[in-house]
Each structure stands twice: as C-alpha cells, then as structure tokens.
C-alpha cells in the first residue's frame, strides 16, 4: 500500500469539497454557517478504519475497492449514498 499516494489523493479530494470552508445551513429561524464534519480515515499497517466503523483488513474486497477509488482520485463509492457531495 502506497500510503504517501493515498494521503496525497485524500488531500486533493478534501480540497475539492472545500475543506475548512463553512457552508450555509438553513434553520427554521434563518440560516447559520456550519463547517462540515470530517470523516476520519485511519490507516494501519494491516488495514483501515473508516469513521467510527470496524477495522477492515487490506485483503477484504470492500477495503480494496475503497482504496482503489481513492487511488483513482475518486471519493469511495461506498460513501456516496451518505455523502453525495463528498466528505
């Protein structure tokens, strides 16, 4: 696993969604600025943890697909239903 390339691609994806930039959140009484909550990705020597989920070894097909999406410069497809605008 090329950790440096994964981290570089994650930085690129974060910049695409405006990391650190506040977004307008509409409320019943108006609107307010809100910063999107980040989704942590923890890389280990033998696997990953996405968010507060379970440990996933690199050999697992879902983990391989997640990392391949990142390596290809895309948000992981498994996150699209929950984060259609990226995370």
C-alpha positions in Angstrom: 0.0 0.0 0.0 1.4 3.4 -1.0 0.5 5.5 2.0 2.0 8.6 0.6 -0.1 8.4 -2.6 -3.2 7.7 -0.6 -2.6 10.7 1.6 -1.9 12.9 -1.4 -5.1 11.8 -3.1 -7.1 12.4 0.1 -5.7 16.0 0.3 -6.8 16.6 -3.3 -10.3 15.2 -2.6 -10.5 17.4 0.6 -9.7 20.5 -1.4 -12.4 19.6 -4.0 -15.1 19.7 -1.3 -13.7 22.9 0.3 -12.0 21.6 3.4 -12.2 24.2 6.2 -14.8 26.3 4.3 -18.1 26.9 6.1 -21.4 26.1 4.4 -24.8 27.7 4.8 -27.2 25.7 6.9 -30.8 26.7 6.8 -32.6 26.7 10.1 -36.3 27.4 11.0 -35.3 30.9 12.1 -32.9 31.8 9.3 -29.5 30.4 8.5 -26.1 29.9 10.0 -22.6 28.9 8.9 -21.6 25.4 9.6 -18.4 23.5 8.9 -18.9 20.0 7.6 -17.9 17.3 10.0 -14.8 15.4 8.7 -14.9 11.6 8.3 -11.7 10.2 9.7 -9.8 7.5 7.8 -7.2 5.7 9.9 -4.5 3.8 8.0 -2.8 0.9 9.8 0.0 -1.4 8.6 -2.6 -4.2 8.0 -5.9 -2.4 7.4 -8.1 0.7 7.8 -10.9 2.2 9.9 -13.4 4.5 8.1 -15.2 6.8 10.5 -16.0 5.0 13.7 -16.5 1.8 11.9 -14.9 -1.6 12.4 -11.3 -2.4 11.5 -11.1 -3.6 7.9 -8.0 -5.6 6.7 -6.5 -4.7 3.3 -7.3 -8.2 2.0 -11.1 -7.5 2.3 -12.7 -6.8 -1.1 -14.6 -3.7 0.3 -11.4 -2.3 1.6 -9.6 -2.8 -1.7 -12.4 -1.1 -3.5 -12.4 1.8 -1.1 -8.6 2.3 -1.5 -8.8 1.8 -5.3 -11.4 4.6 -5.5 -9.1 6.9 -3.6 -6.0 5.9 -5.7 -8.1 6.6 -8.8 -8.9 10.1 -7.5 -12.5 9.5 -6.5 -14.4 9.6 -3.3 -15.0 6.0 -2.1 -18.2 4.7 -3.8 -19.3 3.2 -0.5 -19.7 6.7 0.9 -21.7 8.2 -1.9 -25.2 7.3 -0.6 -24.4 9.1 2.7 -22.3 11.9 1.3 -23.4 12.7 -2.2 -21.4 16.0 -2.3 -18.2 14.4 -0.8 -16.9 14.4 2.7 
